[in-house]
Amino acid sequence: MPNVHIKTYGCQMNERDSAHVAMMLGARGHRVVESEEEADVILLNTCSVRDMAEQKAIGKMGMLRGLRKVRPHLVLGYLGCMAQARGAELLGVSPHVDLVAGTGKFHRVADYVDDLLRRRAEALMDDGRLPIVDVDREEDSHRAISGQDVAAGQCSAFVSIMQGCNRQCAFCIVPRTRGAERARPIAEIVAEVRELAGRGVREVTLLGQIVNLYARHELPVRGGLSPFVQLLDEVCAVGGIERVRFTSPHPIGFGPDLVGAFARLPELVEHVHLPLQSGSDRILKAMRRGYTAGEFEGIVERLRGARPGLAVTTDIIVGFPGETDADYLETRGLAERVGFDNAFVFRYSPRAGTTAAKMDGQISEEVKEARNKDLLGVVNRHVAEKLEALVGSEVEILCEGPSRYNPARLCGRTRTNKIAVFEGAPGHAGSLITVRIVRASASTLYGNAPE
């Protein structure tokens, strides 16, 4: 059977979608391979949040065209967010592409690949190829991303609980690429988590565009608990699941019930990824974020009060249209006060079809770059300080297996989502173990596990 290679750009949800496509193709008898050189089908699962991600995917597809010289029957395809946003336009950008499948069509990809391979075998696509483009919305497509293969020793897994977003942040293209909010039923999600636990998974990460607003229009509040907290209760109660994470939330979804969940659910780890985007109230309003900088800091304070030692990571955009030096300094000051455990700092990137792309006061790339570099300096200093503070302590690590960069060592993550590389026995893979931290680099902890 044909070999398939899938390359993923972007967020954890894209990783989960790629895993689902790989599972479906494997069920058809296709072999998913790590190397594009041995592939008969190459699929790029794309991101559209920033222009750089789109350009990387387009550039990669351009390079893949050269493989057709030695493999004329190679099938090439775009999947995901960029495919959804740009559709048939991508055939003009990459005329050698055979498949463009949007975010609601992941469950159809195996059918499309088989159709393209059949046409290849029948020599119907050597000239004047007939590409497949499908970005139409399909009811209940969000429920198709369920069930997954679990590799031997795999201890953590992503679980998609919803698709889409109803908010209209001025900079964000996600409502266009992922559509409106649609939630999977609680029972269906819990059944998937239970199956994963039965196959050795110890940690699950619940995924959604605004994950903590899960099913807010579909399910009622019960006992003062939002649908998302109801889901957390049930997932944390699944036997064998010892760690539960979620990403990415929105500050407006952190009501008292969710903050309280961190105080009463031990399976809920001491880590929250809480996107800030800006520390300036004026810019937050222009972004249509729905909260102030003071409200954001209040959420962080309440979360840290509910769970001592809780780590907070974030996303920040610099150079949003109209951002003055004073606005940027407010963001910088908030980052200093909060002391994030890590942050993804992005230069604002105009996305076609968003409100911000048409705003006056677009910022030069030079100013964006200067602010990006300066803010990263603040963030990295806090990161280094927090890692250094753990030297000499013992921390719980979920061992994921050999380190990617040094297979002689093991790697895993702390409950606060910090990466640790350590000496230990191969039998530790998939287990929760205590590791003594002996040193720290700018981004990684190093330690020793018991024999």
N, C-alpha and C positions, 0 to 999 in steps of 0.2 A: 504493500500500500504506500501511497505518497507520504513524504516527510513534510511536516509543517513547522515553520518557525514564526513565533509571535514576539514582537518587540513592543514594550509598553512604555508610554510617556505619561507623566502626570501623577495623579493622586492614587491613594489606596483603593478607591472605588474602581479606577481603571485597572489596577492590578487584579481585583476580584473579578471584573468583567473578563479580563484575559484568561484567568484561570477557568472560568465557566466555558469560554469558547474552546479552550484546550481540552476540557473534559468531554465536551460534545464531540469534538473531532476524534478524540481517542476512542469514544464509544463506537464511532463509525469504522474503526480500524486504522485510522491515520496515526502516524508516529510523530509526536511533538519533539522536535530536536532543538538543541541549544545553538547550533551553528547554522547561519544562513547559507553557508557554502554547500551544505548537504541537503538543503530544502528544495522541495518542488513547489511549495506554496509559502509565501512570506506575507504576513499580515502586520501592519503597523497600527496599534491601538493608540489613538492620538488624543492630545489635550489641546484645548482652545482658550484656556484661561489667560495665557500671555502669548504675545506675538512670538517670543523666542521659541516656545514649545512648538508652535506651528511651523516655524522656519526649520527647526531641527528635523521634524518629520518629513517635510517636503524635500529638504536637502538629502536626507537618508534615502527617500524613494528615488531621487535622481541618481544616486550612486548605485542603487540596486538595478537600474536599467542596464548597466554594463554586464550584469550576470546573464542577461538574455543572449549575449553573444556566444556563450558556451552552453546555455540551457534555454533554447528558444521556447520551450513549452512551460517555462516558469510562470506561475500565477502570482500576481501582486495585488495587494488590497489595502485600502485605508478603512479603519473601523473607528467608532467612537465619536468624541465631541467635535473634532474638526470636521469629520465626515458629516456629522449632523448639521453643523453650522454652514458649511460651504457646498455640500451636496455635489451636484453634477459639475459645478464650477471647477472642482478638482481635476476633472478630466482635461480641462484646458491647461491647468498648471502641470499636471503629470499625465500626459496623453497615453503613456504606456500602461496605466493602471487598469486592472480588470474588474475591481470590486470597490464600491464605496457604500458602506453600511453604517447607518446612524446608531445612536445610543439605544433606540428601541428595537433594534434588530439583531442583537447579539445571539438570540436564540434561533435565528434563521441562518447564521453564518455557515454552519456545517452544510446546510442544503445548498447554499450558493456556491461554496467551494466544490462540492461534488458536481454541481451543474457545470461549473467552469472547467473542471478537470475532464468531465465527459466530453465537452466541446473541444477541449484541447486534443483529446485522444482521437476524436473524429475529424481533426484537422479543420475545424470550422473557424478557428480564430487566428490562423497564421497571418492573414491579411484582413484589414477592415474589421477588427475585433468588435465583439458585441459586449461591452462591459455591462455589469449589473450595478445599478445605482438605486438604493432603497433607503430613504430617510423618513418615510411616512410614519406617523404615530400609530401605535397599535395598542389596543386596550389590554390591560393586564400584562404587558410585556415586562413590567418591573417584577412580577412574581416569577418570571422564568429564571432569574438569577438566584437559584436555590440549589442546594445539594452540591457537593464538591468532592473531588478526589483528595485523599490525605496520604501523603508520602510516608514511608516508614520512618519513624522517629519524629514526625512533625508534631510540634507541641502547641502551635498557635495558628489561628485562622481568622480571616475576615468574614463577617456575615453581613450581607446587605439587607437592611431593614426597610428601605424606602428609596424612592427615586424622585428627582425634581425639586423645585424650589418655587415658592409663591412670592418671595420677597423680590424687590426690584432695586437692589443696590446699584448705584449709578455706574459703577465700574465693571459690573459682573455680567458675563455672557451665559452663565449656567442656566437661568430660566429658559434661554433660547435653545441650548444644547441638550438639556435634560428634561425640559417640560415642567408641568405643574407637579405639585406634591402628590405622590401616590404611595401608600403604605402597605406593606405585607401584613397579614393578620398575625397577632401575637402568637397564637397556637402554632402557626406554620414556622415562625422564626424559632420558637422554643424547641420544636421538633428537630429542626436542623442542628441547633446547638446540642441537643441531647445525642444526636447521631454522631456529631463530631467528638463529643466527650467519650462515647463508646469506642471510638477509634484512637483514643490516646491524646486528644487535644486537651490541653490544660488551660489555655487562655484564648478568649475570643475578643475581637474588636468589632463593635457594631458600627456599621457605616451608613451614612446618609448625608445629603447635601447640607441640611440643617438638622442634624440627627436628633437634637433634643426637642424639636418641634414635631416629632414623629406622631402621625395619626391624629393631630390636634383637631382636624375637621371631621374625622371618621369615627373616633371613639370618645366616650364621655369621660369626664373626671370622676374617679371613684374614691371615696374615702379621703378626699383632698389630694389625691395623687393624679398627676397628668398621665396620659397614655404612655409616655416615654418612661416614667418612673415605674408604672405598672409593669412594663416590659422588663426593666432592669431587675425588679424584684423576682420575676419568674426566671430570668436567665441566671441570676446569681444563685438561685435555688437548685439548679441542675447539678446533679452529682458528678463529681470529677472535674468540674470547672472551678478553678481556683483563682483566676484573674479575669476581670472584665474591664474592657476599655471601650471608649466610643469617640468617634470623630466624624465630621467636624461640627461642633455646636455653634450656637449664636448666643451672645450675651443676653438677649431678651428672653431666652428660654430657661434661664437659671432662676426659677422660682424657689420658694422655701422648701418645696417637696424635693427638688433635685439637690439642693444644697444639703438638706437633711439626709439624703440617701448616702452621702459620703460619710456621715457620722454613724450610720447604722448598718451598712452593708460592707462587711470586711472583704468580700470578693472584688468590690469596686476599687481599683488601684488608686494610689496617691498621685494621680497625674491628670491634669485637664489641659487640653489644647484649646485655648480661648482666643479667637481672633480679635485683635484690637483694631487694626487697620490705620488708625490715627489717634494721636493724643490731643488733637485740637477739636474743640466742640464745633467750631465753624466748619472745619473740613468734614467732620463726622456727619453734620447736617447735610452738607453738599453731597456726601456719599450715600445719603439716605440709610444710615445704619440704625437709627432708632434708639440710640442711647447717648449719654454724655461720657466724657472721660472720667468724671467723678463717679458716675454710676458703675462704670467698668471697674474702677479701683475698689468700689464697695463690694462688688461681686467677688473679687479676688480675696478681699479681707474676710468675707463670710465663709468662703470655701476653705481658706487656711485655718479659720477658727473651727470649722466642722471637722477637719482632718489635719492635725498637725503634721508638718513635714510634706504637705502636698506640693508637688511641682507644677508650675504653670508655664506653658509654652504658648507661643502666639504667632500670628501673621501680622506684618506691618507693611503698608504701602507708603513709599516716599515719592514726592513729586506729583501728587494728584493735582489736577488743574486748579489753579488759584492758590496753591499752598505757598505761603510766604515764609521768610526766614523765621518769623515769630511762630507761625504754625508748626514748623518743623521742630523748633526748640521745645514746644509744648510736648510733642511726641517724645523727643529725647529725654525730657525731664520725667515723663511718666515711666519710660523704660528704666531710668535710674531708680525711681522710687519703688517700682514693683520688683525689679530684679528678676527678670524672667530666667527660667532654667534653660531656655533656648528660644530662638525666634527665627522665622523665615522672613527676611527683609527683601521686599521686591521694589524695583523701580516701576512706577506706573506705566502701563502699556495700554494704549487706546485699542479697544475692541470694537469692530464695526457693529452697529446696531445698538450700542449702549449709549446712555445719556451723556456720560462723561466724555465720550469721544468727540462730542460736538460742543463741549463747553469752551468758553473763552478762558484765557490764562493758562494755556498749555505750557508746561515747564520744559526747559531745554534739557537735553541728555546730559550735558556737562553738570548742571545743577543736580539732577537726579543722581548721577554717579557720585558726586561729592557727598550728598546726604546719605546715600546708601552706604558708602565706605565709613562715614563717621558713625552712623548708627550701629553698624556691624561691630565697630570697635567697642561700643558700650555693651552690646549684647555679649560679645565674646569674652569680655572681662568678667562679667557676672557668671557666665558658664564656667570659665576656668576656676573661679573662686568656689563655686558650688561643688565642682568635681574634686578640687584639692581638699575641701573640707571633709570628704569621705575617706581620705587616705588614713589607714590605721583602723578603720571600722569594719564590721562584718555586715554584709548586705545579702538579701535574698535575691538569687538570680534564677530565672527560668532559662535553662541551658538549651540553646537552639541547635547545637552541634558544632562542627569545626568552624573556625574563623575563615572567612572568605579569603583573607590576605595571608594567613599563616595556618594551614590545615593542621599543623602540629599542636595548635592551641584550640581551646574551645571558646565560644562566645555566647552571649545571651544579654538579657536586659533586666535591669532592676525594676521594681514596682513603679518607680518614678520615671521609667522609660529611658534610663541612661544605659549606653552600651558598655558592656564589660567584656574584656578578653582575659582569659585566665588559663593557668595550668590545671589539668585535671584528667580524670580517666574517661575514655570513650563511652563508658557505660553511663556517664552523667547526662548524655544527650536525652532531651525530653523530660528531664527531672527538675524539680525545684531544689536548689542546693544553696548552702551558705558559703559565700566567698569572702575571704579577707582581702581588702583592697590595699595594695602595697605602693601604688603610684598612680598618677593621673597625667594624661596629656591634655591638650587643649579641648579634646572632644571625647575622650575615651578613658574608661577606668581599666586598671590592670591589677590582677590579683591571683590568688592561689585557692584552689578548692581542696577539701579534705580528700584523702586517698580512698 
